[in-house]
Amino acid sequence: MILAFSDGATEAHSPAGEQLTHLGFLALAEETLLGMEEPVSLPEFSQKLLVGVQTHRGEAELEDDVTLLTLRRVS
């Protein structure tokens, strides 16, 4: 799977002001992926990942747009 994302995902701030960062976003993606049943639905994965970003930021508004792109090779 290939996961591409915009800086709006990594720059999301929590209510305490903590930025998610690229490492936090990748950890969130891994946690989300591990919590899903195989075969993973990419639209469902993306939606759950966006919910994770929203949970991190709480009630705060996004400061930037969030773009996700997920790709998987099907043989």
C-alpha positions in Angstrom: 0.0 0.0 0.0 1.1 3.5 -0.7 -0.1 6.3 1.5 0.4 9.9 0.5 -0.9 12.8 2.6 -0.8 16.6 2.7 0.8 18.6 5.5 -2.7 19.4 6.7 -2.7 16.0 8.3 0.6 16.3 10.0 0.1 19.9 11.1 -3.2 19.2 12.9 -3.0 20.6 16.5 -4.5 19.0 19.6 -6.5 21.2 22.0 -3.3 21.4 24.0 -1.4 22.8 21.0 0.6 19.6 20.2 1.1 19.1 16.5 0.4 15.6 15.1 3.7 15.5 13.1 4.6 13.0 10.3 5.7 10.4 12.9 2.4 10.7 14.8 0.4 10.5 11.6 2.3 7.4 10.5 1.8 5.8 13.9 -1.9 6.6 13.6 -2.0 5.0 10.2 -0.3 1.9 11.4 -2.6 1.6 14.4 -5.6 2.1 12.2 -4.4 -0.5 9.7 -3.7 -3.1 12.4 -7.2 -2.6 13.8 -8.9 -3.5 10.5 -9.8 -6.9 9.1 -8.2 -8.2 5.9 -8.6 -7.5 3.1 -8.4 -3.8 4.0 -10.9 -1.5 2.3 -8.9 1.6 1.2 -11.9 3.9 1.4 -12.7 2.6 4.9 -9.0 2.9 5.9 -8.9 6.5 4.7 -12.1 7.4 6.5 -10.9 5.9 9.8 -7.6 7.7 9.4 -9.4 11.0 8.9 -11.4 10.3 12.1 -8.1 9.7 13.9 -6.9 13.1 12.8 -10.2 14.7 13.9 -9.9 12.9 17.3 -6.4 14.3 17.7 -7.5 17.9 17.1 -10.6 17.6 19.2 -13.0 20.6 18.6 -10.3 22.8 17.1 -10.8 23.7 13.4 -8.3 22.5 10.8 -5.8 25.1 9.9 -5.2 23.5 6.5 -6.9 21.1 4.1 -6.2 17.4 4.6 -5.6 15.3 1.5 -5.1 11.5 1.6 -4.2 9.2 -1.3 -4.1 5.4 -0.8 -3.0 3.0 -3.5 -2.7 -0.7 -3.6 -1.4 -2.9 -6.4 -3.8 -5.6 -7.4 -2.4 -8.5 -9.2 
